[in-house]
Amino acid sequence: MKSYRILVTGSRDWPSPGVVWTALNDVQAELLPSGRPLVVVHGACPTGADAQAADWAAIAGQFTTGVVEERHPADWRPDGVLDRGAGFRRNAAMVQAGADVCLAFIKDGSRGASHTATLAEKAGIPVRRWPA
């Protein structure tokens, strides 16, 4: 059975883990009748919405084998020098990998999360947004 891919994008200082968890719980509940496994795709930021999605996947994975996490860390210093475009390239790669839905948690107009949500829409991926 094909996995259902949830692309999570969000601000690194997203303040509401409960919002992220509720959104992921809602998607999981929507899919429950289908039995499709979930893949939670995120940018592997150690804070904010990515970390909150990773925490959700870790907990949900303890209760079902149908939840896995797919991390996409940006390579910020490939040659020891800060690469300011690394996050945008990582975002594009996550969208290009495909998703069934994009959950976007955008605080204060976050450029990175907004960029990912826009790319997802252009790729035909439905986007659900939460502003803060």
C-alpha positions as CSV (number, residue, x, y, z in Angstrom):
1,M,0.0,0.0,0.0
2,K,1.3,3.4,-1.0
3,S,2.3,5.7,1.9
4,Y,0.6,9.0,2.5
5,R,3.3,11.7,2.6
6,I,2.8,14.7,4.9
7,L,5.2,17.5,4.2
8,V,5.6,19.7,7.3
9,T,7.1,23.1,7.0
10,G,7.2,25.7,9.6
11,S,9.0,28.5,11.4
12,R,12.0,27.5,13.5
13,D,10.4,29.4,16.4
14,W,6.9,28.1,16.0
15,P,5.4,28.6,19.4
16,S,2.5,26.0,19.5
17,P,3.4,22.4,19.5
18,G,-0.2,21.6,20.2
19,V,-1.2,23.1,16.8
20,V,1.3,20.9,15.0
21,W,0.3,17.8,16.9
22,T,-3.5,18.4,16.3
23,A,-2.9,18.9,12.6
24,L,-1.0,15.7,12.3
25,N,-3.6,13.9,14.4
26,D,-6.3,15.2,12.1
27,V,-4.5,13.9,9.0
28,Q,-3.9,10.5,10.7
29,A,-7.6,10.3,11.6
30,E,-8.7,11.2,8.1
31,L,-6.5,8.3,6.8
32,L,-7.4,5.7,9.4
33,P,-10.1,4.0,7.4
34,S,-7.7,3.6,4.4
35,G,-5.0,2.0,6.5
36,R,-2.3,3.8,4.6
37,P,1.0,4.3,6.4
38,L,2.1,7.9,7.0
39,V,5.5,9.4,6.2
40,V,6.1,12.7,8.0
41,V,8.6,14.7,5.9
42,H,10.3,17.7,7.4
43,G,13.4,19.8,7.2
44,A,15.1,18.5,10.4
45,C,15.4,21.8,12.2
46,P,16.1,21.1,15.8
47,T,13.5,23.7,16.9
48,G,10.1,24.9,16.0
49,A,7.6,23.1,13.8
50,D,10.1,20.5,12.4
51,A,11.1,19.4,15.8
52,Q,7.5,19.3,16.9
53,A,6.6,17.1,13.9
54,A,9.5,14.8,14.7
55,D,8.3,14.5,18.3
56,W,4.8,13.6,17.0
57,A,6.2,11.0,14.6
58,A,8.3,9.4,17.3
59,I,5.4,9.1,19.7
60,A,2.9,8.0,17.0
61,G,5.4,5.5,15.8
62,Q,5.4,3.8,19.2
63,F,1.7,3.1,18.9
64,T,1.6,2.0,15.2
65,T,4.0,0.7,12.6
66,G,2.3,2.9,10.1
67,V,4.1,6.2,11.0
68,V,7.7,7.0,9.9
69,E,9.8,10.1,9.8
70,E,11.7,11.4,6.8
71,R,14.3,14.1,7.6
72,H,15.8,16.5,5.1
73,P,18.5,18.5,6.9
74,A,19.9,21.5,5.0
75,D,23.7,21.4,4.4
76,W,24.4,24.9,5.8
77,R,28.2,24.7,5.6
78,P,29.1,22.4,2.8
79,D,32.7,23.8,2.5
80,G,32.9,25.3,6.0
81,V,31.4,28.5,4.7
82,L,27.8,29.5,5.5
83,D,25.5,28.8,2.5
84,R,22.5,31.0,2.9
85,G,20.7,29.3,0.0
86,A,20.9,25.8,1.5
87,G,17.5,26.0,3.2
88,F,15.7,27.0,0.0
89,R,17.4,24.2,-2.0
90,R,16.4,21.7,0.8
91,N,12.8,23.0,0.7
92,A,12.7,22.5,-3.1
93,A,14.1,19.0,-2.8
94,M,11.4,18.1,-0.2
95,V,8.6,19.3,-2.5
96,Q,10.2,17.5,-5.5
97,A,10.2,14.3,-3.5
98,G,6.4,14.6,-3.5
99,A,3.7,14.8,-0.8
100,D,0.0,14.3,-0.6
101,V,-0.5,17.3,1.7
102,C,1.7,20.2,3.0
103,L,1.1,21.5,6.5
104,A,2.6,25.0,6.8
105,F,3.1,26.6,10.3
106,I,4.1,30.1,9.5
107,K,5.1,32.6,12.2
108,D,5.7,36.3,11.3
109,G,5.7,35.5,7.5
110,S,8.6,33.1,7.8
111,R,10.4,33.2,4.5
112,G,11.5,29.5,4.5
113,A,8.1,28.1,5.5
114,S,6.3,30.4,3.1
115,H,8.7,29.4,0.3
116,T,8.0,25.7,0.9
117,A,4.2,26.3,0.9
118,T,4.4,28.2,-2.3
119,L,6.5,25.6,-4.0
120,A,4.1,22.9,-2.8
121,E,1.1,24.8,-4.2
122,K,2.9,25.2,-7.6
123,A,3.6,21.5,-7.6
124,G,-0.1,20.8,-7.1
125,I,0.2,19.7,-3.4
126,P,-2.7,20.8,-1.3
127,V,-1.4,23.2,1.4
128,R,-3.0,23.8,4.8
129,R,-1.7,26.9,6.6
130,W,-1.6,28.0,10.2
131,P,-0.3,31.6,10.9
132,A,1.1,32.9,14.1
